[in-house]
Amino acid sequence: MRRDNEILEVIIEPAINRLRLIWRDGKRIRMELNLEEVEVLVITKNNGEESIQVSFNDSLMKDLIVNTKPHISVVWGTLRDI
């Protein structure tokens, strides 16, 4: 996926519950994530905005939200408020 000079590469390996995300800005890597124990992947399109929501098997992990339109951004945490 390309937005201006940014590229988001998403590699899905459903058989082993793995997801790899690489976000590039030109030749520079802004973020690279190799995620395991992925349970659910949801793509949402709404009013000109698009995002990918990744949920994990681990209940202590917050969902990863990757906004892909109108621009690429990431929202994530490691622990839920208990």
C-alpha positions in Angstrom: 0.0 0.0 0.0 1.4 3.4 -0.9 0.5 6.8 0.5 2.5 9.7 -1.0 6.2 8.6 -0.5 5.3 6.1 2.3 4.9 2.4 1.7 3.2 -0.1 4.1 4.0 -3.8 3.3 1.7 -6.3 5.1 2.7 -10.0 5.0 0.1 -12.4 6.4 0.8 -16.0 7.3 -2.6 -17.3 8.5 -1.5 -20.9 8.9 0.9 -20.0 11.7 -0.9 -16.8 13.1 1.9 -14.5 12.0 1.8 -11.0 10.6 4.7 -8.9 9.4 4.4 -5.1 8.9 7.0 -2.9 7.3 6.4 0.8 7.0 8.9 2.7 4.8 9.4 6.4 4.2 11.4 6.5 1.0 14.4 4.2 1.7 14.2 4.6 5.5 12.3 2.0 7.5 10.0 3.8 10.0 8.7 0.6 11.6 9.1 -3.1 11.3 7.0 -5.5 13.3 7.0 -9.3 13.3 3.8 -10.3 15.2 2.9 -13.8 16.4 -0.2 -15.1 18.1 -2.4 -13.0 15.8 -6.0 -14.0 16.4 -8.1 -11.6 14.2 -7.3 -9.2 11.4 -10.1 -6.7 10.5 -9.9 -4.2 7.7 -12.2 -1.2 8.0 -13.2 1.4 5.4 -15.4 4.3 6.6 -15.9 7.8 5.3 -12.6 8.0 3.4 -10.6 6.5 6.2 -9.1 3.0 6.2 -7.5 0.9 9.0 -6.3 -2.5 9.9 -7.0 -3.8 13.4 -5.0 -6.7 14.7 -6.1 -8.7 17.8 -4.0 -11.2 19.6 -4.5 -14.5 21.5 -2.9 -12.9 24.6 -5.6 -11.1 26.6 -3.1 -8.6 28.0 -2.2 -7.3 24.6 -4.1 -4.3 23.3 -5.2 -4.4 19.7 -2.8 -2.9 17.1 -4.5 -0.3 14.9 -2.7 0.7 11.7 -4.5 3.6 10.0 -3.8 3.4 6.3 -5.9 6.2 4.9 -5.8 9.2 4.6 -2.2 8.7 5.9 -0.3 5.9 7.7 -0.1 6.0 11.5 0.0 3.4 14.3 -1.8 3.1 17.6 -0.7 0.4 20.0 -0.1 -0.5 23.7 1.1 -3.5 25.6 -1.1 -3.8 28.6 -4.8 -3.2 29.0 -6.0 -1.1 31.9 -7.0 -3.7 34.6 
